Structures are given as structure tokens and as C-alpha cells.
Amino acid sequence: MDYDSIDTAIPTLGEAKTDSPIKAKGSRVRGQVFVSDEERVLIDSDLSRLEKRIREGMPIPSFEKAGPREKTYFDPSKLKCALVTCGGLCPGLNDIIRAMVLELHYGYGVENILGIRYGILGFLPEYSYQEKVLNPKVVSGIHEMGGSFLGTSRGPKTGEVIEKVVDYLDRTNIGILFMIGGDGTLRAASLLADEIMTRGLRISVVSVPKTIDNDIHLVSRSFGFHTAVELATTAIRGAHNEAQGHPNGIGLIRLMGRDAGFIAATATLALQDVNFTLIPEVAFDLAPPNGLLGALEDRLKERGHAVIVVAEGVKENIPECKKKDKDVGLFLKGEIVSHFKGKDIEINLKYIDPSYMIRSLSANASDNVFCSFLGRDAVHAGMAGKTRLLISQWNEELVHVPMSASVSRTKQVDPNGKLWFGVLEATGQGALKNDRQFVVPPSGGATQPKGGTANF
């Protein structure tokens, strides 16, 4: 990663001059809880590289640490906030909503909080979706529910609606807009902030990145990921039991991972009953002798059963699948059945796709806690008048990352890194290439440019 190219400066709406209401809560919160803008978290924690930078007089790249500030920009008694969830469902959405509402209400005394219904569509007058008035009573218990309490949508392309959204924010006197969504939402939030600045409005835009795939650039962990891995292992366990219970049994599990294979790779290591793991970052061959089908045949001859995990984005590595725009799980199922039928070898294949079940369920305990911190730190950032940022975990700390540094890049599994090496050790699958060579993306697999329009 080119750390020197990352601009970590966080824009603000103006000077924060008012003592935080949190400071007045006496013994409940002590002064050391507050964070100053001078407190930084290293981007690169490698000691040898840090020493080299110091010797050469180079700057040390770092992020601004997240947390409550002693001074606020907004007057809580006059402030109105809006919350919106965009894109696909993800475990933890309701936890984020609840944490934000509780912190705004109890921490800062903000009473005017609106929940926008069904993502970007809720801003548009032609849909006439009624906003939800949010308070602690309304959000009580929603963290135990799956899905999104506010509803969500992927919405139309933002180029068509940016002005309408800002019109809504201006007309309803919104001071802080909290946007919970993925890469498309981050791009949209950045465009909204541009339009807000063009109009000279004092509106803060703060994002909590949402991706079940854990693939947002400069975000080491996204909420819902631990829940997704936990639930994925349940599917793998079921597939393994099915495979063991039948002669030449094969369990084939398709997991989420459009651009990155973090869920597939991590779930493989969590259970270690998988024999072949296929992810978008690592190319492979289907054809024998050393491609997947040949290796699978050898596995059945040796052990009598096999388990395969495939991330949805693997279809981009298979020309026939990509060209026909087929689901990669069903495509591989067909290829496997056809291969063994052609050899007159009877198999028993069970196909499992738990994707939508995983996306729509409530978060586990680990993600419950993580979401609480994310939601509250998003509120702290907005109240301090900070804008155009997302709340990220980096080097085990929560930090402020400028939207401009993260948007339109995707984080990927490094084919030469420890995670993928662990998968290869756990599965023993080898390269699955007929030339016995790994194919590594030009970037080394760390990050790749991400195209597409800025969809909410």
C-alpha cells in the first residue's frame, strides 16, 4: 500500500466552541475519555519501516483517533439529525441505529432524530415514505432483530438524485446526516458533501461503512463480518456432515464475496473441514489433471468425500460462467455433475447457498459490541462538526478516515499473505493450476480499483 498517497485530513464545518454535554455529566464520564485531534493512530505499524521513515525525515502516516471531543460544533437543543441505511442487508444494522440514537439522546441531549425509510428512496418526494421519529423508546430491542428497522434499498444512480437529497436536508434543517452503507453509499455520501459545500450549507455527513464482505479500503474490520463467518461455518458443518454421510459425497457451499474472499477464507479456517476454497483473488483451472475437477476426483478416490467453498465473485475468473452471467455455485455444481457423469462415477452432491439467510439475521455478541462503538463514535464525530469521513477500525483502534481516501477502492485477500497461506495449509488444495503456478493480481491482491456508479 502506498501510505504516502493517503490524505488523512478530516474536513470540519467550523470551529467547535461549545463544551460537550458529556463533560457536564460529572463522575459518570471523566476527562480522560475525551480525545483530541492530535491523538493519532499509525497507519503502518511495521517497526522497520517506521525506523526508516524516521531516519530519512519522512512523515509518519496516521489517522485521527475517533471518540468524543471536549467541544462540540452543534447546539444539541437546536440540532436535527437524520439516519439512513442503504444497500443490502447486513447483520448489525439495527445495532448501529440504536447506538446512534442512544448516544444522541442520552449523551448529547438531541431530541430531533429522524430515521429515513428505505434508503435513498426515503429522501425523494415521489415515493412519499414517511420518516420515523427516533428516540430510545422507539429503538428499544431493535438490536435483537435482523434486517433494517428503517428498511433499505439500493436506490437509483446518485447522479439523478443528489440535488433532491440535499434539497430535503436543507428544507428539513438537518444538521448531521448519518449514512450506513457500502462502497456505493460512500461514493454517494462524498457527492452529497460536495453539493452541500457548493451550496454553502452547514451539514455534516458521517458514514459507517457496511459490507458483509469486509472489502472496504482502509477498513480492517466491518460490522457483520464476524456474524457472517460464524453463520457460514454452520453451513460448512452441514455440508461436511452431508458429504461424509454418502458415498462420494460432495458438499458445495456458495458464500458471499463479490470482489473479495474474506468470508470464504476465514470460514474455512474457522472450521477446517473444507478441502477446496475458491476466492476471486486467486485464479484456478477447472480442467484435469491439476485443476479443480482433477483434484476433486483424486480427493474422492482417497477419502470418499469432499467439501468445496466458493465465493460468489469467483465467476469473474471463469470465462464461461462470466459470459453467461450465471451464479457461480450453480455453474460449478453443473460442471462437477457433468464431469463425473462423463466418467461414469456416481456422486452425491449437496448444494447450499446460505447468503440471504446470513445477510438478514441479527448480529452475534462480538458484532453487537463493535456496532455500539461504531455508532457512538459516528455521533461524536458529527457533533464535533467533522464531515466527509467514515468510522473505521485500524490497528485495533477506531479512527476517522476521509471518504476521499477510501471510496472507489476495494480491499482484497492477499494471495501472498498469511490468511491465504493459512487456507492452503488447512485445505491442502495446492494451486489448482495445470501449470502448477499461482496467478497473482498485478496489485498483489491488497487493493484494487473499484468502478461503478455511486449508488446509495
Buried (B, 14 or more C-beta within 10 A) or exposed (E): BEBEEBEBEBBBBEEBEEEBBBBEEEEEBEEEEBBEBEBBBBBBEEEEEBEEBEEEEEEEBBBBBBBBBBBBBBEBEEBBBBBBBBBBBBBBBBBBBBBBBBBBBEBBBBBBBBBBBBBBBBBBEEEEBEBBEBBEEBBEEBBEBBBBBBBBBBBBBBEEBBEBBBBBBEEEEBBBBBBBBBBBBBBBBBBBBBBBBEEEBEBBBBBBBBBBBBBBBBBBBBBBBBBBBBBBBBBBBBBBBBBBEBEBBBBBBBBBBBBBBBBBBBBBBBBEBBBBBBBBBBBBBBEBEBBBBBBBBBBBEEEEBBBBBBBBBBBBBBEEBBEEEBEBBBBBBEBBBEBBEEEEEEBBBBBBBBBEEBBBBBBBEBBBEBBBBBBBBBBBBBBBBBBBBBBBBBEEBBBBBBBBBBBBBBBBBBBEBEBBEBBBEBBEBEBBBBEEEBBBBEEBBBBBEBEEEBBB
